[in-house]
Amino acid sequence: MRVTGEWLVPHLNGAIYSEKPPLFFWLSALGQMAGLGFNAGRVVAGLASLGTLLLTWSLARRFLGDRAALLGAAVLGTAIFFPWLSRFGVLDVVLAFFVTLAVYGWIRGGPWTVLFYAGMGLGVLVKGPVSIVLAAFGALSWRIGGGSGGREGAAPRPPLHLLWGPLVTAGIVAAWLWPACVHGGPAYTDAILWKQNVGRAVQSWSHARPFWYYVPYLLGLFFPWVLFLPWAAPWAWRRKGLPRAMLVWAAIGFVFFSFVSGKRDRYLTPLFPPLAIALGAWLDAAVAARLPLRLARFLNAFFLGAGAGLALASLLGHVLARRFDDEVAAALEGLATVPGIAMAVAFAVVLLLLGRQGIRAGRAGMLPRASAFLAIEVLVFLLAHDLLLVPRIDEFKSPRAVAEALNRWPGEVAAYPAHFSGAYNLYSGRIRIPVLDTAEEVLAYLAAPGRRLVLTSRENYERPEPDEERSLKDALGGRFRETSQGRVGHREMLFLTNYEPPP
């Protein structure tokens, strides 16, 4: 968008991209224009996650009080998957913000009602009609929960909002969709209106999973707080108002996503704010039954032990790395340096002190205090992970070095489809890298006049495709040069050229 000036219809690798609407890409392109570079998408997602935290805190504060609001925001901000996903440029975090904004406006009522309709419309521009579905679930849940009152109460919604409100939502969507469909043509219109929405929901061709797929995943995505749900959920159901409404919203949304055939773990992200509010309300009520207190002590001890494990891994990094041959080995090698060991030990000491205080609070029957220490421990552990492990894992998995190397080689560039992704466009600055589908196409491409390069992996170079009788290497017969460019994840990447490598 930034380079071509084509803002209406998204493109990927030079072709129309019909899988998602453009709002996230608009914001990322504007971030690049503002000087954020390759991190623009990550900044957009990070700001959206911060906005979701603030909305969660504000809604809980209005109806449940200051401490419940802080606890709810702490639960959301330290449920492992939410802060982890917020560091990446993914659409689901931005969708969660607009869905939360919409439900926030509905519950607040009064002039805030316009946020309900605007949030749904902007959410559609991020990821389609699922924004309307999830926001409607939130509004319905407020009714089921008997929502009203609270410390300050919900204001009456404006008269006739059911007439002008849908026009706000439709106007936001139509302002982009109508000209985009005219510009993109019938194929784009069919894809963006039907294939990417109804098709994915009913019969997904991408990420298809069984009905029960999310049940075990939720344990990891919302860890450690999901372990308290057996006690928090019945309590929230018995509490008329926001706790019950948030529990119902999360439950309806979970069942909805379970019925949708296409499933990915990140799709559950918009359900985390209502879960966090319900858990924060329960923690604030200090329902300190014996088992939850034991669980709180165990979780504090768990992160205390995680800190000790991190320090031990740094001391034994070189030895442990020999047992792995992937990003784990790369992370351990980076950890087993003098700066790495020093930082790992420092983080371990901090987690030890926090864990001890959390265990003591649990033994004293102070569940909110023990939970507060637990939240801080999660943040410290995530910070340690980001500073000590992520940089080396990123070096191992990122295609950036290979993509940037393309610009040091003269001539035209194509790719033989070995796991090609848009990251090569991003980091190389090339709007289009043609993708060749067969060995014969690669042969014809390299045999053509001029300097030419084909990006592939050693796996795709040496192993025949399922519908091919011979490998690409056999088809080329040694007539062209191969140059290794190192590894991207588990794959060794190659440049195949019809000219000598540059010095």
C-alpha positions in Angstrom: 0.0 0.0 0.0 2.7 2.4 1.0 4.8 1.8 -2.0 2.2 1.3 -4.7 -0.4 3.8 -3.4 -3.1 1.0 -3.8 -5.0 1.6 -0.5 -8.4 0.3 -1.5 -7.7 -3.4 -2.2 -4.9 -5.2 -0.3 -2.3 -7.0 -2.4 0.2 -9.7 -1.4 3.2 -10.5 -3.7 1.7 -8.4 -6.4 -1.7 -10.2 -6.5 -5.0 -9.1 -4.9 -5.3 -10.4 -1.3 -8.9 -11.2 -0.6 -8.6 -13.1 2.7 -8.9 -10.0 5.0 -10.3 -6.5 4.9 -7.7 -3.7 5.0 -7.9 -1.7 8.3 -5.0 -3.5 10.0 -2.9 -3.1 6.8 -3.8 0.6 6.6 -2.7 1.2 10.2 0.5 -0.8 9.6 1.3 1.2 6.4 0.7 4.5 8.2 3.1 3.2 11.0 5.7 2.6 8.4 5.3 6.1 7.0 5.7 7.4 10.5 9.1 5.8 10.7 8.2 2.5 12.6 9.7 0.4 9.8 9.2 -3.4 10.0 7.8 -3.1 13.5 4.8 -1.1 12.4 2.4 -4.1 12.6 3.7 -5.1 16.0 3.2 -1.5 17.3 -0.4 -1.6 16.0 -1.1 -4.9 17.8 0.6 -3.7 20.9 -1.4 -0.5 21.1 -4.6 -2.5 20.5 -3.8 -4.8 23.4 -3.1 -1.8 25.6 -6.5 -0.3 24.6 -8.2 -3.6 25.4 -6.5 -3.6 28.9 -7.8 -0.1 29.5 -11.3 -0.9 28.4 -11.3 -4.0 30.6 -10.1 -2.0 33.6 -12.6 0.8 33.0 -15.6 -1.4 32.6 -14.8 -3.4 35.7 -14.1 -0.3 37.7 -17.4 1.3 36.9 -19.5 -1.8 37.9 -17.2 -3.7 40.4 -14.8 -1.3 42.0 -11.2 -0.3 41.9 -9.6 -3.5 43.2 -11.7 -5.8 41.0 -10.8 -3.6 38.0 -7.1 -3.9 38.8 -7.3 -7.6 39.3 -9.3 -8.1 36.1 -6.7 -6.1 34.1 -3.9 -8.0 35.8 -5.5 -11.3 34.8 -5.9 -10.2 31.2 -2.4 -8.8 31.0 -0.8 -11.9 32.4 -2.8 -14.7 30.8 0.1 -16.2 29.0 -1.2 -16.0 25.4 -2.5 -12.4 25.5 0.8 -10.6 26.2 2.6 -13.1 24.0 0.3 -12.6 21.0 0.3 -8.8 21.5 4.0 -8.6 20.4 3.2 -9.9 16.9 1.5 -8.1 14.1 -1.7 -10.2 14.1 -5.2 -9.1 13.4 -6.9 -11.0 16.3 -5.5 -8.6 18.9 -6.9 -5.6 17.0 -10.2 -7.4 16.5 -10.4 -8.0 20.3 -10.0 -4.3 20.9 -12.9 -3.3 18.6 -15.1 -6.1 20.0 -14.4 -5.0 23.5 -14.9 -1.4 22.6 -18.3 -2.3 21.1 -19.5 -4.2 24.2 -18.1 -1.5 26.5 -20.3 1.1 24.6 -23.4 -1.1 24.9 -23.0 -1.7 28.6 -22.2 1.9 29.4 -25.2 3.1 27.5 -26.1 6.8 27.0 -23.9 8.6 24.5 -21.4 5.7 24.7 -23.9 3.5 22.7 -22.4 4.8 19.5 -19.2 2.9 20.3 -21.2 -0.3 20.1 -22.1 0.3 16.4 -18.8 2.0 15.5 -16.8 -0.8 17.1 -18.7 -3.4 15.2 -18.1 -1.6 11.9 -14.4 -1.1 12.5 -14.1 -4.7 13.6 -15.6 -5.8 10.3 -12.8 -3.8 8.6 -10.3 -5.8 10.6 -11.6 -9.4 10.2 -15.0 -9.5 8.8 -18.6 -10.1 10.2 -17.3 -12.1 13.2 -16.9 -8.7 14.9 -20.7 -8.2 14.7 -21.4 -11.7 15.9 -19.1 -11.4 19.0 -20.3 -8.0 19.9 -23.9 -9.2 19.6 -23.1 -12.0 22.0 -21.8 -9.5 24.4 -24.9 -7.4 24.3 -27.1 -10.5 24.6 -25.1 -11.7 27.6 -25.6 -8.3 29.3 -29.3 -9.0 29.1 -29.0 -12.6 30.3 -26.8 -11.5 33.2 -29.5 -9.1 34.3 -27.0 -6.3 33.8 -27.8 -2.9 35.3 -26.8 -0.9 38.3 -23.3 -1.2 39.7 -21.4 1.6 41.5 -22.5 4.2 38.9 -25.0 2.2 36.8 -25.6 1.9 33.1 -27.2 5.0 31.4 -30.3 4.5 29.3 -29.5 4.1 25.6 -30.6 6.9 23.3 -34.0 6.6 21.8 -34.2 5.1 18.3 -30.6 3.8 18.5 -31.8 0.5 17.0 -32.6 2.6 13.9 -29.6 4.8 13.5 -27.1 2.5 15.1 -27.0 -0.2 12.3 -26.7 2.7 9.8 -23.4 3.7 11.6 -22.1 0.1 11.3 -23.2 -0.3 7.7 -21.8 3.2 6.8 -18.4 2.4 8.1 -18.3 -0.9 6.3 -19.8 0.3 3.0 -17.5 3.3 2.8 -14.7 0.8 2.0 -16.6 -2.3 0.8 -18.6 -0.8 -2.1 -15.6 0.9 -3.9 -13.4 -2.1 -3.1 -15.8 -4.5 -4.8 -16.1 -2.2 -7.8 -12.4 -1.9 -8.0 -11.5 -5.5 -7.3 -14.0 -7.0 -9.6 -16.4 -10.0 -9.4 -13.8 -12.5 -8.2 -12.7 -10.3 -5.3 -16.3 -9.5 -4.4 -17.2 -13.2 -4.2 -14.1 -14.0 -2.2 -14.4 -11.2 0.4 -18.2 -11.5 0.8 -18.7 -15.3 0.7 -15.7 -17.5 0.5 -13.7 -15.8 3.4 -16.7 -15.6 5.7 -19.5 -18.2 5.1 -17.1 -20.6 3.5 -14.6 -20.6 6.4 -17.3 -20.9 9.0 -19.2 -23.8 7.4 -16.5 -25.7 5.5 -13.1 -24.4 6.1 -10.3 -25.3 3.6 -7.8 -23.7 6.0 -7.1 -24.6 9.7 -10.0 -27.1 9.8 -10.1 -28.7 13.3 -12.6 -31.0 15.3 -15.3 -29.5 17.6 -13.3 -30.2 20.8 -10.1 -28.5 19.5 -10.2 -25.5 21.8 -10.9 -27.4 25.1 -7.2 -28.4 25.8 -5.9 -25.3 24.1 -7.7 -23.0 26.6 -5.6 -24.5 29.4 -2.5 -23.2 27.8 -3.8 -20.0 26.3 -5.3 -18.6 29.5 -2.7 -20.1 31.9 -2.4 -19.7 34.9 -5.8 -18.1 35.5 -7.8 -20.7 33.7 -7.1 -23.1 36.5 -9.3 -21.0 38.8 -12.3 -21.2 36.6 -13.9 -24.3 38.3 -14.4 -22.0 41.3 -14.8 -18.6 39.6 -17.4 -19.7 37.0 -20.1 -21.0 39.5 -19.5 -17.9 41.7 -19.8 -15.5 38.7 -23.0 -17.3 37.5 -24.6 -16.6 40.9 -23.7 -12.9 40.8 -26.3 -10.9 38.8 -24.8 -8.1 36.7 -21.3 -7.9 35.1 -19.8 -11.1 36.5 -22.6 -13.3 35.2 -22.8 -11.3 31.9 -19.0 -11.7 31.2 -19.1 -15.4 32.0 -22.1 -16.0 29.7 -20.4 -13.9 26.9 -17.2 -16.0 27.1 -19.2 -19.3 27.2 -21.3 -18.4 24.2 -18.3 -17.2 22.2 -16.4 -20.4 23.1 -19.3 -22.6 21.8 -19.5 -20.5 18.7 -15.9 -20.8 17.8 -16.1 -24.5 18.5 -18.8 -24.9 15.9 -16.9 -22.9 13.3 -14.9 -25.5 11.3 -11.8 -23.3 10.8 -9.9 -23.0 14.1 -6.7 -21.4 15.3 -5.7 -20.7 18.9 -5.6 -17.0 18.4 -9.2 -16.9 17.3 -10.2 -17.0 21.0 -8.4 -13.7 21.8 -11.7 -11.6 21.9 -13.0 -13.9 24.7 -10.1 -13.1 27.1 -11.4 -9.7 28.3 -14.8 -11.1 29.6 -13.0 -14.1 31.2 -10.6 -11.7 32.9 -13.4 -9.5 34.3 -15.2 -12.5 35.7 -12.1 -13.9 37.3 -11.1 -10.4 38.6 -14.5 -10.1 40.3 -14.1 -13.5 41.9 -10.6 -12.7 43.2 -11.8 -9.4 44.6 -14.5 -11.2 46.5 -11.8 -13.1 48.3 -13.7 -16.4 48.2 -10.8 -18.1 49.8 -11.8 -21.7 49.7 -9.1 -24.2 50.6 -8.4 -25.6 47.2 -8.1 -22.2 45.4 -5.6 -21.1 48.1 -3.6 -24.2 47.6 -3.6 -23.7 43.8 -2.4 -20.1 44.3 0.5 -21.3 46.4 1.3 -24.0 43.8 1.3 -21.5 41.0 3.6 -19.1 42.9 5.9 -22.1 43.5 5.7 -23.0 39.9 7.0 -19.7 38.7 9.6 -19.7 41.5 10.8 -23.0 40.1 10.7 -21.6 36.5 13.1 -18.9 37.5 15.4 -21.5 39.0 15.1 -23.6 35.9 16.0 -20.6 33.7 19.2 -19.9 35.8 20.1 -23.6 35.6 19.6 -23.7 31.8 21.9 -20.7 31.4 24.6 -22.5 33.3 24.2 -25.8 31.4 23.2 -24.2 28.1 26.1 -25.6 26.0 25.5 -29.1 27.3 21.7 -29.0 26.9 22.0 -27.5 23.4 23.6 -30.7 22.1 20.4 -32.5 22.6 18.5 -30.2 20.2 18.9 -29.2 16.6 16.4 -26.4 16.3 15.4 -23.1 17.8 15.7 -24.6 21.3 19.4 -25.2 20.7 19.8 -21.7 19.4 18.1 -20.2 22.4 20.2 -22.3 24.8 23.5 -21.3 23.1 22.6 -17.7 23.4 21.6 -18.1 27.0 24.9 -19.7 27.9 27.0 -16.5 27.7 28.3 -14.3 30.5 25.6 -11.6 30.0 23.0 -14.3 29.5 23.9 -16.1 32.7 24.0 -12.9 34.7 20.6 -11.8 33.5 19.1 -15.3 34.0 20.4 -15.4 37.6 19.0 -11.9 38.2 15.6 -12.9 36.9 15.7 -16.1 39.0 16.4 -14.1 42.2 13.5 -11.7 41.5 11.1 -14.7 40.8 12.4 -16.4 44.0 11.5 -13.3 46.1 8.1 -12.8 44.5 7.3 -16.5 44.7 8.0 -16.6 48.4 5.8 -13.6 49.1 3.0 -15.1 47.0 3.2 -18.4 48.9 3.1 -16.6 52.2 0.0 -14.6 51.1 -1.7 -17.9 50.1 -0.9 -19.5 53.5 -2.4 -16.4 55.2 -5.6 -16.9 53.3 -5.1 -13.7 51.2 -6.1 -14.9 47.7 -6.1 -11.4 46.0 -2.6 -10.7 47.3 -1.3 -14.1 46.3 -2.8 -13.5 42.9 -1.2 -10.1 42.6 2.2 -11.6 43.2 1.4 -14.4 40.7 0.6 -11.7 38.0 3.9 -9.9 38.6 5.7 -13.2 38.4 4.2 -14.0 35.0 5.2 -10.5 33.7 8.8 -11.0 35.0 9.0 -14.5 33.4 7.7 -13.1 30.1 10.2 -10.3 30.2 13.0 -12.8 30.8 11.8 -14.9 27.9 11.7 -11.9 25.6 15.2 -10.6 26.6 17.0 -13.9 26.9 15.5 -16.3 24.5 13.5 -14.5 21.8 16.4 -12.7 20.1 18.2 -16.0 19.4 15.0 -17.8 18.4 14.2 -14.9 16.0 17.7 -15.2 14.4 17.0 -18.9 13.9 13.5 -18.6 12.4 13.3 -15.2 10.7 13.7 -15.0 6.9 15.0 -11.5 7.2 18.7 -12.2 6.5 17.8 -14.3 3.4 15.3 -11.8 2.1 17.8 -8.9 2.5 20.5 -11.0 0.7 18.2 -11.0 -2.3 19.0 -7.3 -2.8 22.8 -7.9 -2.9 22.3 -10.2 -5.9 21.7 -8.5 -9.2 19.1 -9.5 -11.7 15.5 -10.8 -11.5 14.2 -13.0 -8.6 11.6 -15.8 -8.5 10.8 -18.5 -5.9 10.2 -22.2 -6.1 7.3 -22.6 -3.7 9.2 -23.9 -0.7 7.2 -22.4 2.1 7.3 -19.0 0.4 5.8 -16.2 2.5 5.1 -12.5 2.3 8.0 -11.9 4.8 10.3 -12.1 1.8 8.5 -9.3 0.2 8.6 -7.2 3.4 12.2 -7.6 4.2 13.5 -7.4 0.6 11.3 -4.5 -0.3 10.2 -6.3 -3.5 6.5 -5.9 -4.3 6.4 -9.1 -6.3 8.5 -12.2 -6.3 7.0 -14.6 -9.0 6.4 -18.1 -7.6 7.3 -21.0 -10.0 5.2 -24.2 -9.5 7.2 -26.9 -11.4 10.7 -27.9 -12.1 10.1 -27.2 -15.8 9.2 -23.6 -15.0 12.3 -23.2 -12.9 14.5 -24.6 -15.8 12.8 -22.3 -18.3 13.2 -19.3 -16.0 16.9 -19.8 -15.4 17.6 -20.6 -19.0 16.1 -17.3 -20.2 18.4 -14.4 -21.1 19.6 -12.1 -18.3 20.7 -12.6 -14.7 18.2 -14.7 -12.8 17.9 -16.1 -9.3 15.5 -18.6 -7.8 14.9 -18.8 -4.1 14.2 -22.3 -2.8 15.0 -24.7 0.1 17.3 -27.7 -0.1 14.4 -29.9 0.8 12.4 -28.7 -2.3 15.6 -28.7 -4.4 16.5 -32.3 -3.7 13.2 -34.0 -3.0 10.6 -34.6 -5.8 7.2 -33.1 -5.4 4.3 -35.6 -5.0 3.2 -35.1 -8.6 6.8 -34.9 -10.1 8.9 -37.8 -11.3 12.2 -36.2 -10.5 13.6 -33.6 -8.2 14.4 -30.0 -9.1 18.1 -30.8 -8.7 17.8 -33.7 -11.3 15.8 -31.5 -13.7 18.5 -28.8 -13.7 21.2 -31.3 -14.2 24.0 -29.2 -12.6 23.7 -26.5 -15.2 23.2 -23.7 -12.7 24.9 -22.6 -9.5 23.5 -23.2 -6.1 24.6 -21.1 -3.1 23.5 -21.8 0.5 22.1 -18.8 2.4 21.9 -20.4 5.8 18.8 -21.7 7.6 15.3 -20.3 8.1 14.0 -22.4 10.9 14.6 -26.1 10.0 15.1 -25.4 6.3 18.4 -24.6 4.5 17.7 -21.9 1.9 19.4 -21.8 -1.5 19.9 -19.3 -4.3 19.9 -21.0 -7.7 21.4 -18.6 -10.3 22.5 -18.6 -13.9 25.5 -16.4 -13.1 28.4 -16.3 -10.7 27.7 -15.2 -7.1 28.7 -11.6 -6.4 31.9 -11.0 -4.4 
